[in-house]
Amino acid sequence: MAVSIEELQAKAKQLRKHIIRMTTAAGSGHPSSSLSAVEMITALYFGGFMKYRPQEPQWPSRDRFILSKGHAVPALYAAMAEAGYFTVEATMSLRKLGSVFEGHPNMARMPGIEASTGSLGQGLSIGLGQALGLRLDKLDSRVFVMTGDGELDEGQVWEAAAAAGKFKPGNLTLIVDQNGYQQTGATKDVLDMRPIADKFAAFGWHTQVVNGNCQANAFAALTIATNIKDRPTCIVSQTQKGFGILPLLEAEGDLNYHGKPLSAALAEKAIAFLGS
């Protein structure tokens, strides 16, 4: 699929608006954690890196995306809506009683979700299993996993990293959304796991460190990763929580802004700030 960076940037802006609207309508959720991940998710779904069929979500030859940082699921719902899995209007039921748009991904209730996540640390293990299964089935499909950087505190991540280094699935790409914060504060203060890329490289992974909020850099990093065939790849995507509306969150005096939606008034300002 031929697409320009400008088109991806426009799509990313739409995703940001959807994220803000659905979390504010819900009165709960994690908008800032979702906003940091938008450029990578936009590139995956609309940059030609993933094969998928919205009308046939269980198509065997599809590529898989696992959002291990499941609290950022508004970003995934926004992308899936724009891709045609369901309407944008439907996502406005996020976190409502009985809605399939749960606060974390639930594959049992929503076709197109590849793993039920949100108990942090599990996504890479699931992705490794899927990548190895695809290899056994001789399917030319890729698995993309996105974790947060706070999530790297979990030991299960490193067990999966070591196992992937051993089995060398060339169809597995990990994206670490390194936005510098987790629930209780800055990652450097809670448990500093830097340098992240060096740790994955020590397990035999191909690694990159990029500005993940630059759409061109996100696209370039995924291009490189998908051309690596002999080992797993890790993209350390350095981002900012709340990217796109960060000046508004700074004015609120909270750089983390974790686990709370924008007020109706602030959401209106944010939509206007993003522009048309």
Sine and cosine of phi, psi and omega as CSV:
sin_phi,cos_phi,sin_psi,cos_psi,sin_omega,cos_omega
0.00,0.00,0.88,-0.48,0.04,-1.00
-0.99,0.11,0.81,-0.58,-0.01,-1.00
-0.53,-0.85,0.57,-0.82,-0.01,-1.00
-1.00,-0.03,0.35,-0.94,0.08,-1.00
-0.88,0.48,-0.59,0.80,0.01,-1.00
-0.89,0.46,-0.63,0.78,0.04,-1.00
-0.92,0.40,-0.64,0.77,0.04,-1.00
-0.92,0.40,-0.62,0.79,0.04,-1.00
-0.89,0.45,-0.64,0.77,0.05,-1.00
-0.91,0.42,-0.64,0.77,0.03,-1.00
-0.91,0.42,-0.65,0.76,0.02,-1.00
-0.88,0.48,-0.62,0.79,0.03,-1.00
-0.89,0.45,-0.63,0.77,0.04,-1.00
-0.90,0.43,-0.68,0.74,0.03,-1.00
-0.87,0.50,-0.67,0.74,0.01,-1.00
-0.88,0.48,-0.66,0.75,0.02,-1.00
-0.90,0.43,-0.67,0.75,0.02,-1.00
-0.88,0.47,-0.68,0.73,-0.01,-1.00
-0.86,0.51,-0.73,0.68,-0.03,-1.00
-0.90,0.43,-0.70,0.71,-0.05,-1.00
-0.91,0.42,-0.70,0.72,-0.09,-1.00
-0.95,0.31,-0.60,0.80,0.00,-1.00
-0.95,0.30,-0.59,0.81,0.06,-1.00
-0.93,0.38,-0.65,0.76,0.06,-1.00
-0.89,0.45,-0.58,0.82,0.01,-1.00
-0.96,0.29,-0.49,0.87,-0.09,-1.00
0.97,0.25,0.27,0.96,0.02,-1.00
-0.28,-0.96,0.12,-0.99,0.02,-1.00
0.87,-0.50,-0.15,-0.99,-0.13,-0.99
-0.78,-0.63,0.95,0.30,-0.05,-1.00
-0.90,0.43,-0.64,0.77,-0.08,-1.00
-0.92,0.38,-0.61,0.79,0.05,-1.00
-0.93,0.37,-0.51,0.86,0.04,-1.00
-0.96,0.28,-0.66,0.75,-0.08,-1.00
-0.91,0.42,-0.54,0.84,-0.02,-1.00
-0.91,0.41,-0.45,0.90,-0.12,-0.99
-1.00,-0.04,0.01,1.00,-0.22,-0.98
-0.90,0.44,-0.70,0.72,-0.08,-1.00
-0.89,0.46,-0.67,0.74,0.01,-1.00
-0.92,0.39,-0.68,0.73,0.01,-1.00
-0.92,0.40,-0.61,0.79,0.06,-1.00
-0.88,0.48,-0.72,0.69,0.00,-1.00
-0.89,0.46,-0.65,0.76,-0.01,-1.00
-0.88,0.47,-0.77,0.64,-0.12,-0.99
-0.99,0.14,-0.46,0.89,-0.13,-0.99
-0.83,-0.56,0.00,1.00,-0.01,-1.00
-0.99,-0.15,0.06,1.00,0.05,-1.00
1.00,0.00,0.20,0.98,-0.04,-1.00
-1.00,0.01,-0.33,0.94,-0.04,-1.00
-0.86,-0.51,0.71,-0.70,0.15,-0.99
-1.00,-0.03,0.81,-0.59,0.05,-1.00
-0.38,-0.92,0.37,-0.93,0.03,-1.00
-0.76,-0.65,0.98,-0.22,-0.04,-1.00
-0.82,0.57,-0.54,0.84,0.00,-1.00
-1.00,0.09,-0.10,0.99,0.03,-1.00
-0.65,-0.76,0.93,0.37,-0.16,-0.99
-0.90,0.44,-0.34,0.94,0.03,-1.00
-0.99,-0.15,0.29,0.96,0.06,-1.00
-0.76,0.65,0.87,-0.50,-0.12,-0.99
-0.85,0.52,-0.52,0.85,-0.08,-1.00
-1.00,0.01,0.13,0.99,-0.01,-1.00
-0.92,0.40,0.39,-0.92,0.23,-0.97
-1.00,0.10,0.39,-0.92,-0.06,-1.00
-0.90,-0.44,0.63,-0.78,0.15,-0.99
-0.83,-0.56,0.82,-0.57,0.02,-1.00
-0.91,-0.42,0.89,-0.46,0.03,-1.00
-1.00,-0.04,1.00,-0.02,-0.04,-1.00
-0.92,0.38,-0.59,0.81,0.11,-0.99
-0.98,0.18,0.96,0.28,-0.21,-0.98
-0.90,0.43,-0.34,0.94,0.03,-1.00
-0.91,0.41,-0.29,0.96,0.03,-1.00
-1.00,-0.02,0.36,0.93,-0.07,-1.00
-0.87,0.49,-0.40,0.92,0.10,-1.00
-0.82,0.57,-0.54,0.84,0.05,-1.00
-0.91,0.41,-0.62,0.78,0.02,-1.00
-0.94,0.34,-0.70,0.72,0.04,-1.00
-0.86,0.51,-0.65,0.76,-0.01,-1.00
-0.89,0.46,-0.69,0.72,0.00,-1.00
-0.92,0.40,-0.68,0.73,0.00,-1.00
-0.91,0.43,-0.59,0.81,0.05,-1.00
-0.90,0.43,-0.71,0.70,0.02,-1.00
-0.91,0.41,-0.47,0.88,0.01,-1.00
-0.98,0.18,-0.26,0.97,0.08,-1.00
0.96,-0.27,0.19,0.98,0.04,-1.00
-0.94,0.34,-0.54,0.84,0.02,-1.00
-0.30,-0.95,0.05,-1.00,-0.06,-1.00
-0.99,0.11,0.41,-0.91,0.10,-0.99
-0.88,0.47,-0.63,0.77,-0.02,-1.00
-0.86,0.51,-0.59,0.81,-0.02,-1.00
-0.89,0.45,-0.52,0.85,-0.04,-1.00
-0.93,0.37,-0.27,0.96,0.00,-1.00
-0.94,0.35,-0.10,1.00,0.09,-1.00
-1.00,0.00,0.20,0.98,0.00,-1.00
-0.72,0.69,0.77,-0.64,0.11,-0.99
0.90,0.44,0.20,0.98,0.08,-1.00
-0.99,0.13,0.49,-0.87,-0.02,-1.00
-0.84,0.54,0.82,-0.57,0.02,-1.00
1.00,0.04,-0.16,0.99,-0.03,-1.00
-0.96,0.28,0.57,-0.82,0.11,-0.99
-0.97,0.24,-0.22,0.98,0.02,-1.00
-1.00,0.05,0.97,0.24,-0.06,-1.00
-0.97,0.25,0.19,-0.98,-0.04,-1.00
-0.96,0.30,-0.22,0.98,0.14,-0.99
-0.68,-0.73,0.42,-0.91,-0.04,-1.00
-0.88,0.48,0.70,-0.71,0.02,-1.00
-0.74,-0.67,0.98,-0.21,-0.08,-1.00
-0.93,0.37,-0.32,0.95,0.01,-1.00
-0.96,0.29,-0.35,0.94,-0.08,-1.00
-0.91,-0.41,-0.28,0.96,-0.08,-1.00
-0.73,-0.68,0.94,-0.33,0.12,-0.99
-0.86,0.52,0.67,-0.74,-0.04,-1.00
0.97,-0.26,-0.34,0.94,0.13,-0.99
-1.00,0.07,0.80,-0.60,-0.13,-0.99
-1.00,-0.05,-0.25,0.97,0.02,-1.00
-0.34,-0.94,0.62,-0.78,0.09,-1.00
-0.99,0.11,0.90,-0.43,-0.14,-0.99
-0.73,-0.68,0.08,-1.00,-0.02,-1.00
0.76,-0.65,-0.48,0.88,0.28,-0.96
-0.97,0.23,0.98,-0.18,-0.28,-0.96
-0.90,0.44,0.51,-0.86,0.06,-1.00
0.98,-0.21,-0.13,0.99,-0.13,-0.99
-1.00,-0.10,-0.38,0.92,-0.18,-0.98
-0.88,0.48,-0.62,0.78,-0.04,-1.00
-0.93,0.37,-0.61,0.79,0.07,-1.00
-0.88,0.47,-0.70,0.72,0.03,-1.00
-0.89,0.46,-0.71,0.71,-0.01,-1.00
-0.89,0.45,-0.63,0.78,0.05,-1.00
-0.89,0.46,-0.70,0.71,0.03,-1.00
-0.87,0.49,-0.67,0.75,0.02,-1.00
-0.92,0.40,-0.66,0.76,0.00,-1.00
-0.89,0.46,-0.67,0.74,0.02,-1.00
-0.93,0.37,-0.59,0.81,0.06,-1.00
-0.90,0.44,-0.66,0.75,0.04,-1.00
-0.89,0.45,-0.61,0.79,0.02,-1.00
-0.91,0.41,-0.66,0.75,0.04,-1.00
-0.89,0.45,-0.60,0.80,0.01,-1.00
-0.99,0.16,-0.01,1.00,0.01,-1.00
0.85,0.53,0.64,0.77,0.06,-1.00
-0.98,-0.18,0.72,-0.69,-0.02,-1.00
-1.00,0.06,0.91,0.42,-0.03,-1.00
-0.81,-0.58,0.46,-0.89,-0.03,-1.00
-0.93,-0.37,0.38,-0.92,0.11,-0.99
-0.85,-0.52,0.79,-0.61,0.07,-1.00
-0.92,-0.40,0.75,-0.67,0.02,-1.00
-0.84,-0.55,0.70,-0.71,0.11,-0.99
-0.89,-0.46,0.83,-0.56,0.13,-0.99
-0.92,-0.39,0.23,-0.97,0.23,-0.97
-1.00,-0.01,0.14,-0.99,0.04,-1.00
-0.99,0.14,-0.53,0.85,0.11,-0.99
-0.89,0.46,-0.52,0.85,0.01,-1.00
-0.89,0.46,-0.39,0.92,-0.02,-1.00
-0.93,0.36,-0.13,0.99,0.12,-0.99
-0.91,0.40,-0.35,0.94,-0.06,-1.00
-0.98,0.20,0.77,-0.64,-0.03,-1.00
-0.90,0.43,-0.48,0.88,-0.03,-1.00
-0.88,0.48,-0.51,0.86,0.04,-1.00
-0.85,0.52,-0.67,0.74,-0.10,-1.00
-0.98,0.18,-0.45,0.89,0.16,-0.99
-0.90,0.44,-0.68,0.74,0.03,-1.00
-0.92,0.40,-0.65,0.76,0.01,-1.00
-0.88,0.48,-0.67,0.75,0.02,-1.00
-0.92,0.39,-0.68,0.73,0.00,-1.00
-0.90,0.43,-0.64,0.77,0.03,-1.00
-0.90,0.43,-0.59,0.81,0.07,-1.00
-0.89,0.46,-0.55,0.83,0.02,-1.00
-0.96,0.27,-0.74,0.67,-0.13,-0.99
-1.00,0.03,-0.23,0.97,0.14,-0.99
0.79,0.61,0.82,0.57,0.08,-1.00
-0.96,0.27,0.95,-0.31,0.00,-1.00
-0.95,0.30,-0.09,1.00,0.00,-1.00
-0.98,-0.19,0.27,0.96,-0.02,-1.00
-0.91,-0.42,0.82,-0.58,0.08,-1.00
-0.82,-0.57,0.81,-0.59,0.10,-1.00
-0.98,-0.20,0.73,-0.68,0.13,-0.99
-0.91,-0.41,0.89,-0.45,0.07,-1.00
-1.00,-0.09,0.92,-0.39,0.03,-1.00
-0.99,0.14,1.00,0.00,-0.11,-0.99
-1.00,0.04,0.99,0.15,-0.01,-1.00
-1.00,-0.09,0.01,1.00,0.17,-0.98
1.00,0.07,-0.02,1.00,-0.02,-1.00
-0.72,-0.70,0.42,-0.91,0.18,-0.98
-0.67,-0.74,-0.13,-0.99,-0.21,-0.98
-0.81,0.59,-0.70,0.72,-0.15,-0.99
-0.99,-0.15,0.05,1.00,0.03,-1.00
0.46,-0.89,-0.29,-0.96,0.00,-1.00
-0.94,0.34,0.65,-0.76,-0.03,-1.00
-0.88,0.47,-0.53,0.85,-0.01,-1.00
-0.92,0.39,-0.40,0.92,0.00,-1.00
-1.00,-0.05,-0.52,0.85,-0.03,-1.00
-0.97,0.23,-0.84,0.54,0.08,-1.00
-0.33,-0.94,0.97,-0.24,-0.13,-0.99
-0.98,0.19,0.94,-0.33,-0.03,-1.00
-0.99,-0.13,0.10,0.99,0.03,-1.00
-0.95,0.31,0.50,-0.86,-0.04,1.00
-0.99,0.16,0.83,-0.56,-0.10,-1.00
-0.93,0.36,-0.74,0.67,-0.07,-1.00
-0.86,0.51,-0.64,0.77,-0.02,-1.00
-0.89,0.46,-0.58,0.81,0.00,-1.00
-0.92,0.40,-0.69,0.72,0.04,-1.00
-0.93,0.37,-0.60,0.80,0.04,-1.00
-0.88,0.48,-0.56,0.83,0.00,-1.00
-0.91,0.41,-0.41,0.91,0.07,-1.00
-1.00,0.00,0.05,1.00,0.07,-1.00
0.99,-0.11,0.22,0.98,0.02,-1.00
-0.99,0.12,0.49,-0.87,0.25,-0.97
-0.98,0.18,0.74,-0.68,-0.09,-1.00
-0.79,-0.62,0.45,-0.89,0.12,-0.99
-0.62,-0.78,0.50,-0.87,0.14,-0.99
-0.83,-0.56,0.85,-0.53,-0.10,-0.99
-0.67,-0.74,0.30,-0.95,0.18,-0.98
-0.98,0.20,0.98,-0.20,-0.12,-0.99
-0.97,0.24,-0.16,0.99,0.08,-1.00
-0.99,-0.10,0.07,1.00,0.15,-0.99
-0.99,-0.11,0.89,-0.45,-0.09,-1.00
-0.88,0.48,-0.62,0.79,0.01,-1.00
-0.91,0.42,-0.64,0.77,0.01,-1.00
-0.93,0.37,-0.62,0.78,0.04,-1.00
-0.88,0.47,-0.70,0.71,0.01,-1.00
-0.89,0.46,-0.72,0.70,-0.03,-1.00
-0.90,0.44,-0.65,0.76,-0.02,-1.00
-0.90,0.43,-0.66,0.75,0.02,-1.00
-0.93,0.36,-0.54,0.84,0.07,-1.00
-0.88,0.48,-0.72,0.70,0.02,-1.00
-0.90,0.43,-0.72,0.69,-0.07,-1.00
-0.87,0.48,-0.67,0.75,-0.05,-1.00
-0.97,0.26,-0.16,0.99,0.07,-1.00
-1.00,-0.10,-0.06,1.00,0.09,-1.00
-1.00,0.06,0.83,-0.55,-0.11,-0.99
-0.90,-0.44,-0.22,0.98,-0.17,-0.98
-0.97,-0.25,-0.01,1.00,-0.02,-1.00
-0.25,-0.97,0.28,-0.96,0.04,-1.00
-0.94,0.34,0.38,-0.92,-0.03,-1.00
-0.83,-0.56,0.56,-0.83,0.02,-1.00
-0.79,-0.61,0.82,-0.57,0.10,-0.99
-0.96,-0.30,0.92,-0.40,0.12,-0.99
-1.00,0.07,0.97,-0.26,-0.11,-0.99
-0.99,-0.12,0.99,-0.16,-0.04,-1.00
-0.98,0.19,0.89,-0.45,-0.14,-0.99
-0.74,-0.67,-0.01,-1.00,0.09,-1.00
-0.81,-0.58,0.74,-0.67,0.09,-1.00
-0.88,0.47,0.71,-0.71,0.00,-1.00
0.98,0.22,0.26,0.97,-0.05,-1.00
-0.83,0.55,0.66,-0.75,-0.06,-1.00
0.96,-0.29,-0.57,0.82,0.04,-1.00
-0.74,-0.67,0.38,0.93,-0.10,-0.99
-0.83,0.56,-0.65,0.76,0.02,-1.00
-0.85,0.53,-0.54,0.84,0.01,-1.00
-0.94,0.33,-0.62,0.79,0.02,-1.00
-0.95,0.30,-0.57,0.82,0.08,-1.00
-0.88,0.47,-0.63,0.78,0.04,-1.00
-0.91,0.42,-0.45,0.89,0.06,-1.00
-0.97,0.22,-0.20,0.98,0.03,-1.00
0.99,0.16,0.38,0.93,-0.04,-1.00
-0.64,-0.77,0.98,-0.19,0.00,-1.00
-0.96,0.27,-0.36,0.93,0.00,-1.00
-1.00,0.08,-0.79,0.62,0.01,-1.00
0.75,0.66,0.73,0.68,-0.12,-0.99
-1.00,0.03,0.75,-0.66,0.17,-0.99
0.95,0.31,0.43,0.90,0.07,-1.00
-0.59,-0.80,0.63,-0.78,-0.02,-1.00
-0.99,0.14,0.27,-0.96,0.14,-0.99
-0.96,0.27,0.58,-0.81,0.13,-0.99
-0.90,0.43,0.26,-0.96,0.01,-1.00
-0.86,0.52,-0.66,0.76,-0.01,-1.00
-0.92,0.38,-0.68,0.74,0.00,-1.00
-0.94,0.35,-0.58,0.81,0.04,-1.00
-0.89,0.46,-0.65,0.76,0.03,-1.00
-0.89,0.45,-0.66,0.75,0.06,-1.00
-0.90,0.44,-0.65,0.76,-0.03,-1.00
-0.91,0.41,-0.67,0.74,0.04,-1.00
-0.88,0.47,-0.67,0.74,0.04,-1.00
-0.92,0.40,-0.61,0.79,0.00,-1.00
-0.89,0.45,-0.63,0.78,0.02,-1.00
-0.92,0.38,-0.48,0.87,0.04,-1.00
0.98,0.20,-0.09,-1.00,-0.08,-1.00
-1.00,0.09,0.00,0.00,0.00,0.00
